[in-house]
Amino acid sequence: MPANRRFRNVVRIGPVQVGTAYDGRGRKKHTAVCTAPRCGFSNDYDNRVAAELAARTHRCRVR
């Protein structure tokens, strides 16, 4: 079952959005998600710097 997260501090870096939310155990997680059609890139990170670095270096491989 997907988590219902309330994201805050959302920024957009190219086609990738980075947001901060709390997971089900109360830990702060930072998520990077590509909004390009058919890309499918999304990852959770423990710190904001890692999520923003992933957003800056992401290259979509659209099929």
One Martini backbone bead per residue (centre of mass of N, CA, C, O) as a GRO file, in nm:
protein
   63
    1MET     BB    1   0.094   0.038   0.025
    2PRO     BB    2   0.088   0.355  -0.019
    3ALA     BB    3   0.207   0.646   0.086
    4ASN     BB    4   0.083   0.935   0.263
    5ARG     BB    5   0.238   1.223   0.169
    6ARG     BB    6   0.372   1.534   0.299
    7PHE     BB    7   0.514   1.772   0.122
    8ARG     BB    8   0.809   1.971   0.161
    9ASN     BB    9   1.029   2.159   0.020
   10VAL     BB   10   0.979   2.207  -0.294
   11VAL     BB   11   1.182   2.140  -0.583
   12ARG     BB   12   1.302   2.232  -0.912
   13ILE     BB   13   1.521   2.026  -1.131
   14GLY     BB   14   1.408   2.045  -1.395
   15PRO     BB   15   1.228   1.741  -1.412
   16VAL     BB   16   1.299   1.741  -1.105
   17GLN     BB   17   1.167   1.658  -0.785
   18VAL     BB   18   1.219   1.787  -0.450
   19GLY     BB   19   1.130   1.632  -0.131
   20THR     BB   20   0.991   1.649   0.204
   21ALA     BB   21   0.941   1.374   0.441
   22TYR     BB   22   0.767   1.140   0.634
   23ASP     BB   23   0.768   0.840   0.737
   24GLY     BB   24   0.614   0.579   0.912
   25ARG     BB   25   0.863   0.624   1.149
   26GLY     BB   26   0.950   0.949   1.153
   27ARG     BB   27   1.143   0.986   0.924
   28LYS     BB   28   1.343   1.174   0.729
   29LYS     BB   29   1.275   1.227   0.378
   30HIS     BB   30   1.416   1.234   0.045
   31THR     BB   31   1.274   1.309  -0.277
   32ALA     BB   32   1.327   1.195  -0.617
   33VAL     BB   33   1.136   1.308  -0.914
   34CYS     BB   34   1.042   1.238  -1.233
   35THR     BB   35   0.816   1.417  -1.474
   36ALA     BB   36   0.862   1.260  -1.712
   37PRO     BB   37   0.758   1.080  -1.956
   38ARG     BB   38   0.844   0.747  -1.905
   39CYS     BB   39   1.072   0.730  -1.680
   40GLY     BB   40   1.060   0.636  -1.346
   41PHE     BB   41   1.214   0.823  -1.150
   42SER     BB   42   1.279   0.720  -0.801
   43ASN     BB   43   1.400   0.839  -0.473
   44ASP     BB   44   1.531   0.778  -0.153
   45TYR     BB   45   1.673   0.989   0.104
   46ASP     BB   46   1.850   1.099   0.395
   47ASN     BB   47   1.952   1.354   0.230
   48ARG     BB   48   1.934   1.648   0.051
   49VAL     BB   49   2.199   1.642  -0.112
   50ALA     BB   50   2.152   1.370  -0.256
   51ALA     BB   51   1.887   1.448  -0.400
   52GLU     BB   52   2.003   1.695  -0.559
   53LEU     BB   53   2.226   1.540  -0.707
   54ALA     BB   54   2.036   1.346  -0.856
   55ALA     BB   55   1.883   1.573  -1.006
   56ARG     BB   56   2.133   1.700  -1.158
   57THR     BB   57   2.233   1.399  -1.289
   58HIS     BB   58   1.983   1.337  -1.438
   59ARG     BB   59   1.895   1.107  -1.712
   60CYS     BB   60   1.681   1.042  -1.950
   61ARG     BB   61   1.547   0.713  -2.069
   62VAL     BB   62   1.372   0.721  -2.334
   63ARG     BB   63   1.189   0.472  -2.529
   0.00000   0.00000   0.00000
